[in-house]
Amino acid sequence: MSIDSPHEVGAAPGVPSNEELAAMSAEEAMIVGAEIEGVHIVHRRERYPIAGTMAEKRAERTIAGIFLLGFLAAVGFIVVFCGAVPFEWHLPGEGNQDFQYFTPLLGALLGLALACVGIGVVLWAKWLMPEEEVVQERHDGPSPESEQIMSSATLISGFNDLGVARRSMLKTTIGLAGGALALTPLIALVGAMIKKPNEGAGQSLFHTLWAANVAVVDANGTRVSPDDMLPGSIQTVFPGVPGGVQAGDSPTLLIRLRPGQTIKARKGQAGFQWGDFVAFSKICTHAGCPASLYEQQTGRLLCPCHQSQFNVLEDAKPIFGPATRSLPKLPLGIAVVDGRQYFIAKGDFPEAIGPAFWERP
Ligand code: FES
C-alpha cells in the first residue's frame, strides 16, 4: 500500500491520490487517513478473528435479547398509555383512583426501553467491535478533499466494524427497539385521541369541587366573610369540602373592588357578583399558572408566567399577553352562620377552567 504516488493539487505531502484511495478497502483507507491526520493506531485487533464462533454468537444473542427487552418495554409503554390499564383521574375524595401506579409504570417502562437500547449499544461496541487503542494529534484549518474522503472512509470502516451486514439478529432487534422507542413521544398525541381526556366519571376537565352551597374557605380551611377583606384587597379561596384546598383546579381569587369600581358582566353572569365582591378562577387560561398579581387601582390581574393581563373590570377579559380567554367566574352567594355572613358558591364555574383544549365547547 503506497502513499508516495502523485497528489492532487492542494493535498498535503504523503497523501495518496484519489485513485489509490479508491483501490483500498475502507479499513486500509481509514488507517492511512488516520496516520495522515496524526491519529496513530497503536493497537487494533478483531475481538473474534474467526467469525461465527460460539462465543461470538453468545455475545450477539445476549445483546439481541437486551434490544428485544427494550422493544417489549417500549411497546408496553404504548399499550399502557393507550388504556390497557384501567386508570381514570378523579377529583380528590371522589371515586377510586383505579390504578395508583399508572404513572410510575409508564416511567418504568420508558426508562427500561431507553436503558436497554443504551446498554445494548454499549455492549455491541465493547463485545463485538474491534479492540483498538489510538493516539490523536489535533490540527487547525480546513481539510483538503482527499482528507474528507479519508474521513468518510473512517466512518464507513467504523460502520463495517459494527458487522451489521452479517449480524441480522442484532440489526432486527435494534431496529425494533429503536423504532418502538421513537414512537413513544408521538403516543402522547395519538393516545389522547384514542382515549379522550374528558371521558369517564364526571367529565373531570369540565368540573371542579365548587358546587351550590359549598363554603368559601381560605388555605387554612376557615370560612371567609365579607368583613374579612378591605376594599381593593384579594384573597385566594378554596371550596370548603374534603380535598378542596389541595385540588389543583379549584383555587379561586376573591376580589373586593374599590369604591366606584364596577364590573361589566358577561352575558348571563350578572348575578355572579355579590356586592362589590367577585371571584375568578386563579388558573391562567394560557397555560395554567396562578394569575394573582393584582393592581387594585386599575383592576388588572397579571399572570407572572408569560405576562398575560386580565382586566377584572371587564370581567377578567385578557387585554395583554398570550391568554385568549377570560378567566371563568364563580357565582358567589352568602350564608349566615351564627349571625355572621360567610361566602358560599352558588354553583361550579360555568365553563372549564384553565388552558384551552380542543374539546372545549
Ligand atoms: S400561563 Fe399565564 S400567561 Fe402563560
Boltz pocket constraint, residues with backbone or C-beta under 6 A from the ligand:
constraints:
  - pocket:
      binder: B
      contacts: [[A, 284], [A, 285], [A, 286], [A, 287], [A, 288], [A, 289], [A, 291], [A, 303], [A, 304], [A, 305], [A, 306], [A, 307], [A, 308], [A, 321], [A, 322], [A, 323]]
      max_distance: 6.0
